[in-house]
């Protein structure tokens, strides 16, 4: 038999499983999503800046968007409950020699969710000039991958059977 082709892209989004062939979800329950990312093992440098965006489907109520956990490598962070926006400078200077700025939330005017991770050189307050310094290494030892999570509810006026699409964009260092 001929080999079956399969995708090897490590970046993906996973949403609620739903019920039945149609994959129905309850309008009264939040819908949980996870966006996975990875600096491929064949990469030659760590990621200094990671930007994840997702245009939320019009059937979703942007006002109910809530951030979940985020993780990369051995680091895991649970967001404070019931937060639609988050910003913090995480101090990795003792272990890795840099800060990581994390901004996440939703633009309610455009219905776009976002997560931005930026490696910061503590000496300059800017991204490192050295291309070998970054928070997400190539995934050769299992430390170069991670995820972000969020939940959201359907709009109260969404019709039964309305389809909800989910597509995220993941950009490294540009």
C-alpha angles and dihedrals in degrees: 000000000000117000116263113238117231137182118258097186105125093203116092146140123231122195137175115316096223128197132283129353090309091053094228118191127198113258090214095059129073115251113230121214133185124195114200125202135181139184097226117244089241092059116115099211140033121257114260097180128025123186121186120184133175128186102220117229115256089238089067126087104236090197090067095055110129128181120236131188129316129206144174131170108336093334121101126176127186113207119233108267123273096012124149093178134037138176129172141148107230114208113227094152095113094052106025107012099245146075124240118215111209122192122173138163146094132287100224093196094057098025090232121144117209143186121187123187117185128182110223126199106224091213095058106019087230136096111290117268089212107088090206092068119083141122099245114054125198105283098250096123101029096265098099099078137073148148146225125215136203142162132216138171130229118256112270090238095050111130121241108264094022111150121235117205125199126194125159129195119218119193127182122205100335 
